[in-house]
């Protein structure tokens, strides 16, 4: 699936955890959204991830605050695997408070990065990693995203590769909807 990135495909990937990336990604869906998510967004992302996991889908996200971490937690709570695509080395917990979550992800799924271990993420790497999230999955679901959200960058990558992009409806008055 990463070959769909053509010239933007990574030269190599570092993978830690259980299972094979190629096989796990065959039936996977991205759940992405705002770091500064609302309670509605966090609850929806977790529930959606759990339901998809129970239906046999693997959830992929970026391990960030907000929607990403809610999606990973929802998949794990449903007893499934999940893949965290990192913007730095897979052994570098960013944010640091997600170190326990990343350990659980590694134990039940995979942590993936195009950067070698020990690499601290640069600001530009977060947008770069979004292309990997879109390429690894069969569809991308945006739960909440502001107009300048990296989640919309992920959706753009998915759409450019001809993958379905879905959005969760929210309150019309919310700038995250």
C-alpha positions as CSV (number, residue, x, y, z in Angstrom):
1,X,0.0,0.0,0.0
2,X,2.9,2.4,0.6
3,X,3.8,2.0,-3.1
4,X,0.7,4.2,-3.8
5,X,2.8,7.1,-2.5
6,X,5.0,6.7,-5.5
7,X,8.0,9.1,-5.2
8,X,6.8,10.1,-1.7
9,X,7.1,6.5,-0.4
10,X,9.6,6.0,2.5
11,X,12.9,4.3,1.7
12,X,12.6,2.2,4.9
13,X,10.3,1.7,7.9
14,X,11.1,0.9,11.5
15,X,8.5,-1.4,13.1
16,X,8.1,-2.5,16.7
17,X,5.5,-4.8,18.1
18,X,3.5,-7.8,17.3
19,X,2.3,-8.9,13.8
20,X,3.4,-8.0,10.3
21,X,2.8,-4.5,9.0
22,X,1.9,-5.7,5.5
23,X,-0.7,-8.1,6.8
24,X,-2.2,-5.9,9.5
25,X,-2.6,-3.0,7.1
26,X,-4.6,-5.0,4.6
27,X,-7.8,-4.5,6.6
28,X,-7.2,-1.2,8.3
29,X,-8.8,2.2,8.6
30,X,-7.4,5.6,9.8
31,X,-9.1,7.5,12.5
32,X,-7.7,11.1,12.7
33,X,-8.7,14.4,14.1
34,X,-8.0,17.4,16.3
35,X,-5.4,17.3,19.1
36,X,-7.6,19.8,21.0
37,X,-10.7,17.6,20.6
38,X,-14.0,18.1,22.3
39,X,-15.5,15.5,24.7
40,X,-17.9,14.6,21.8
41,X,-15.0,14.0,19.5
42,X,-13.0,11.9,22.0
43,X,-16.0,9.8,22.9
44,X,-17.0,9.3,19.2
45,X,-13.4,8.4,18.2
46,X,-13.1,5.8,20.9
47,X,-16.5,4.3,20.2
48,X,-15.9,4.2,16.5
49,X,-12.5,2.5,17.0
50,X,-14.0,-0.1,19.3
51,X,-16.8,-0.9,16.8
52,X,-14.4,-1.1,13.9
53,X,-12.1,-3.4,15.9
54,X,-15.0,-5.6,16.8
55,X,-16.0,-5.8,13.1
56,X,-12.5,-7.0,12.2
57,X,-10.8,-3.8,11.2
58,X,-7.5,-2.5,12.5
59,X,-7.3,1.2,13.5
60,X,-4.3,3.3,12.5
61,X,-3.6,6.8,13.9
62,X,-0.8,9.1,14.9
63,X,-0.7,8.7,18.7
64,X,-1.2,12.4,19.3
65,X,-3.4,14.0,21.9
66,X,-7.2,14.1,21.3
67,X,-8.7,12.0,18.5
68,X,-5.6,9.9,17.8
69,X,-5.1,8.7,21.3
70,X,-8.9,8.1,21.8
71,X,-8.9,6.0,18.6
72,X,-5.9,3.9,19.8
73,X,-7.5,3.5,23.3
74,X,-10.9,2.4,21.8
75,X,-9.2,-0.3,19.6
76,X,-7.2,-1.6,22.6
77,X,-10.2,-1.6,24.9
78,X,-12.0,-3.7,22.3
79,X,-9.2,-6.2,22.6
80,X,-7.8,-5.4,19.1
81,X,-4.5,-4.4,17.7
82,X,-3.8,-0.8,16.5
83,X,-0.9,0.9,14.6
84,X,0.6,4.1,15.8
85,X,2.5,6.0,13.0
86,X,5.1,8.2,14.7
87,X,6.6,11.5,13.5
88,X,9.9,10.7,15.1
89,X,11.7,7.5,16.1
90,X,9.3,4.8,17.3
91,X,11.0,4.7,20.7
92,X,10.5,8.4,21.4
93,X,7.2,9.0,23.1
94,X,5.7,12.3,21.9
95,X,3.9,13.5,23.9
96,X,5.8,12.0,26.8
97,X,2.6,11.4,28.7
98,X,1.7,8.8,26.0
99,X,4.6,6.5,26.9
100,X,2.2,3.9,28.7
101,X,-0.2,4.1,25.7
102,X,2.6,3.4,23.3
103,X,3.8,0.4,25.3
104,X,0.3,-1.0,25.1
105,X,0.2,-0.4,21.4
106,X,3.5,-2.1,20.9
107,X,2.3,-5.1,23.0
108,X,-1.0,-5.4,21.1
109,X,-0.1,-4.0,17.7
110,X,2.7,-1.9,16.0
111,X,4.6,1.3,16.3
112,X,5.8,2.4,12.9
113,X,8.1,5.2,11.8
114,X,10.1,6.2,8.8
115,X,12.7,7.6,11.2
116,X,15.3,5.6,13.0
117,X,15.1,5.0,16.8
118,X,16.1,8.0,18.9
119,X,15.0,10.6,16.3
120,X,13.1,13.5,17.9
121,X,10.2,14.7,15.7
122,X,10.5,18.0,13.9
123,X,7.4,20.1,13.3
124,X,7.4,19.2,9.6
125,X,7.6,15.5,10.3
126,X,4.0,15.5,11.7
127,X,2.6,16.4,8.3
128,X,5.0,14.0,6.6
129,X,3.8,11.1,8.8
130,X,0.2,11.8,7.7
131,X,0.9,10.5,4.2
132,X,1.9,7.2,5.8
133,X,-1.3,7.0,7.8
134,X,-3.3,7.5,4.6
135,X,-1.3,5.0,2.6
136,X,-1.4,2.2,5.1
137,X,-5.2,2.3,5.3
138,X,-8.1,1.4,3.1
139,X,-10.1,4.5,4.3
140,X,-9.6,7.6,6.4
141,X,-12.2,8.9,8.9
142,X,-11.9,12.4,10.2
143,X,-13.7,12.8,13.5
144,X,-13.0,16.5,14.2
145,X,-10.7,18.9,12.6
146,X,-10.3,22.6,12.4
147,X,-9.6,24.4,9.1
148,X,-5.8,24.1,9.6
149,X,-5.8,20.6,11.1
150,X,-3.2,18.0,10.1
151,X,-6.1,15.5,9.9
152,X,-7.3,17.4,6.8
153,X,-3.8,16.8,5.4
154,X,-4.2,13.1,6.0
155,X,-7.6,13.2,4.2
156,X,-6.0,15.0,1.3
157,X,-3.4,12.3,0.9
158,X,-6.1,9.6,1.1
159,X,-8.2,11.3,-1.5
160,X,-5.2,11.7,-3.8
161,X,-4.6,8.0,-3.6
162,X,-8.3,7.2,-4.4
163,X,-9.1,6.0,-0.9
164,X,-12.4,6.8,0.7
165,X,-12.5,9.8,3.1
166,X,-15.3,9.9,5.6
167,X,-16.2,12.6,8.2
168,X,-18.2,12.4,11.4
169,X,-20.9,15.0,11.6
170,X,-20.8,17.3,14.6
171,X,-22.6,20.4,15.8
172,X,-22.9,23.0,13.1
173,X,-21.8,25.7,15.6
174,X,-18.5,24.0,16.3
175,X,-15.4,25.1,14.4
176,X,-14.2,21.5,14.8
177,X,-17.1,20.2,12.7
